[in-house]
Amino acid sequence: MDVLLEILEILINALPMGDQLWIVFIFILVLSILVFVHEYGHYKAARMCGVNVKSFSIGFGKELFGWTDKHDTRWKFSLVPLGGYVEMLGQGSEEGVNSDNEHESFANKSVWQRMFIVFAGPLANFLFAYASLMGLFAITGEQVMLPKVGAV
């Protein structure tokens, strides 16, 4: 992984304004990871509550590439990588909701389930930050000099 990042950095630095491109690349990468964690929190909570998730997108605008999973959810990466969304059945409009699938609609869930789905995104970010910092501290730690008495 380190070698791949080094090669990428060398290639980007060879371009005019390469340092700025590298900063933009790292910014988009970190932001995309945070958006993925946040939206995955919403997605997982919605699936736990039985809501039909139509699409999971990293970015806005035109779809660049994606795939459809066995639950008929469209996972996609879109053109503008400055956010994301999870589109659920019955969220915002009743389009596509009928008597066969109304039990899978976000709008037909209880208030507590809808609150859980909405709250799950920020909760996922909080847990990710906690786990990341714990991992960082476990790996790097803090160097301290232990007290040791040589002789009395």
FENLIN-V317223 format. One record per residue. RES is the residue in three letters. PSI is psi in whole degrees, 0 to 359 (none if undefined). D_FIRST is the distance of its C-alpha to the first C-alpha in Angstrom with 1 decimal. Layout:
RES&PSI&D_FIRST  RES&PSI&D_FIRST
This chain:
MET&318&0.0  ASP&321&3.8  VAL&319&5.4  LEU&316&5.1  LEU&323&6.3  GLU&317&8.7  ILE&316&10.0  LEU&319&10.6  GLU&319&12.3  ILE&316&14.3  LEU&317&15.5  ILE&320&16.5  ASN&338&18.2  ALA&340&20.1  LEU&156&21.8  PRO&138&24.9  MET&36&24.2  GLY&324&20.5  ASP&317&20.1  GLN&321&21.8  LEU&321&19.6  TRP&317&16.4  ILE&316&18.2  VAL&317&19.4  PHE&312&16.0  ILE&319&14.6  PHE&313&18.0  ILE&321&17.9  LEU&311&14.5  VAL&317&15.8  LEU&320&19.2  SER&322&18.1  ILE&315&16.5  LEU&319&19.7  VAL&318&21.9  PHE&313&20.3  VAL&315&21.0  HIS&308&24.4  GLU&328&25.4  TYR&328&24.2  GLY&313&26.6  HIS&315&29.4  TYR&311&28.5  LYS&318&28.5  ALA&319&31.7  ALA&316&33.4  ARG&322&32.6  MET&327&33.9  CYS&1&37.1  GLY&22&37.6  VAL&137&37.0  ASN&116&36.1  VAL&119&32.9  LYS&317&33.3  SER&152&30.0  PHE&115&26.7  SER&135&25.4  ILE&110&22.6  GLY&170&24.5  PHE&166&28.1  GLY&207&30.1  LYS&138&29.8  GLU&130&27.3  LEU&311&24.6  PHE&163&23.6  GLY&182&23.9  TRP&163&25.3  THR&130&28.1  ASP&184&27.8  LYS&344&30.6  HIS&8&32.1  ASP&29&32.6  THR&131&30.1  ARG&114&28.5  TRP&125&24.9  LYS&156&24.1  PHE&129&22.2  SER&172&24.8  LEU&314&25.4  VAL&104&25.6  PRO&46&22.5  LEU&33&24.5  GLY&201&25.4  GLY&180&26.0  TYR&158&28.6  VAL&117&29.7  GLU&120&32.9  MET&153&35.3  LEU&131&38.6  GLY&13&41.5  GLN&115&39.5  GLY&317&41.4  SER&162&43.7  GLU&15&45.4  GLU&130&44.4  GLY&353&43.5  VAL&126&45.0  ASN&184&47.9  SER&337&49.8  ASP&328&47.4  ASN&13&44.3  GLU&336&45.6  HIS&345&44.6  GLU&5&40.9  SER&139&41.5  PHE&319&40.0  ALA&335&43.5  ASN&5&45.2  LYS&161&43.3  SER&164&44.8  VAL&319&44.3  TRP&321&42.4  GLN&318&40.0  ARG&320&39.5  MET&318&39.0  PHE&316&36.4  ILE&317&34.5  VAL&321&34.7  PHE&339&33.7  ALA&330&30.7  GLY&304&28.4  PRO&326&29.0  LEU&318&29.0  ALA&319&25.5  ASN&317&24.3  PHE&313&26.2  LEU&323&24.8  PHE&317&21.2  ALA&316&21.9  TYR&312&23.6  ALA&321&20.9  SER&315&18.2  LEU&321&20.5  MET&318&21.5  GLY&317&18.0  LEU&315&17.5  PHE&327&20.9  ALA&326&20.4  ILE&312&17.3  THR&314&18.8  GLY&196&22.4  GLU&128&25.2  GLN&123&26.6  VAL&150&30.3  MET&121&33.0  LEU&140&34.9  PRO&131&38.7  LYS&125&40.2  VAL&124&43.9  GLY&315&44.5  ALA&155&48.2  VAL&none&51.3
